[in-house]
């Protein structure tokens, strides 16, 4: 997919990054993604937002974004009051890892299960 003038304006910052550039942005615009059945909804929603802003399209036939399930997000949060920010952090991490894989920068990593954001008081 060739970039038109509107796409060049929209993705100017990404075009300036050596890891993305014009060829990478064209790759992103031609890529689709989907959720796995077990993905935490909040974390996937955050990942989807980042991926769509980067130029990818959501499609049930697209490459699956590796987002942990709700139990893993809760373990990361440590407490119910931190569930929403934990989902945001996990989703952002998963989006970055998916982008790296699409761009061929590196293989996508899973969210480290040993990380915790907080603990029950």
N, C-alpha and C positions, 0 to 999 in steps of 0.2 A: 504494500500500500504506500503510494507516494504521498508526501506531506504537501498539502495545499497551504495557502497563505494563512488561513484561519488556524490550522493546526500548528503551523510554525509559531504564531503568536501565542497560542495556548500553552505549548510545550517548550517555550524558549529556554527556561532554566534547565530542563532535562537535556535539551539539545547541546547546551554548553558543557555538560558533564562528559568527561572522557569515557566513562564506563557506559554511557548511553549513546549520545550523539545521534545523528540522523538515522543511521542503520538500526540502532537499538530502538529508537522511538518507533520506527516503522514496524519492527518486530513486536513491540508492545501493542501497537494499534491493531495488529493482525492476530493477537492472542485472545483466547477466551479462558474463563475459569469457572469452577463450580465448587460447591460445598460437599464435604463428605457427610454421610448421614449422621455420624456421631459428633460433628462439630458443635461446640458451644455457640449458641445463637448470637450472643453479644460479641464474642470474639470474632466470629465470622463476619458479622455486620461491619465491624471496624476494618477488618482486612479487606472486605469488598469495597468499602468506601475508598481506601487508599489505592487499591488496584484500579478502580474505575477512574480515579483522578489521574493515574499514571497513563491511562489510555486503553486498558484492557476492557473487554466486555464480558458480562456474566452470561453464561450459557450452560445449561445442564449437561451438554456434551463436552464442555471444556475441561482443561486439566484441573484436577482436584487440588484445592488449596489445603495443605496439611495444617488443620487447626485442631487443637486438643478438645476433648469433650468437657462437659460442664464440671465433672468431678475434678479434673486436672486444673481447671481455672480456679475452682474453689480452694484446692490445695495451695495454689499460688497465692491466692488472696489471704488465706489464713483466717479470715473472719467475713461474715456476710456483709458487713459495712464496706468492705474493700472489694466486693465482687465486681462492681461496675468498672472501677479503675483497673482492676486486674485484667478484665476482659479487654479493655482498651490497649493495655500494654501487650498482652498476648496476641491480639489481633494485628497490631502494628508490626510486631516481630514476624509473624507469619506472612504478612504482606511483603515485607522486605525480603524474606527468604524465598518467596515465590518469584518475586521480581528478579532476584539473582539467578534463579534457575532459568527463567524465560530468556534472560539476556545472555546466558551462558557464562556468567561471571564466576559462578561457583555452584556446587550442588546445594540444594535446599537442606537446611538442618531442621530438626524437630525442636520444639521449645523444651529447654532443659527442665526435667521434672523436679530436680533438686532445688530449684529457686523458689523462694517464698517472699511475698511482699509484706506480710504482716503475720501476727499471731494473735490468737484469742487472749484477751486479758482476763 
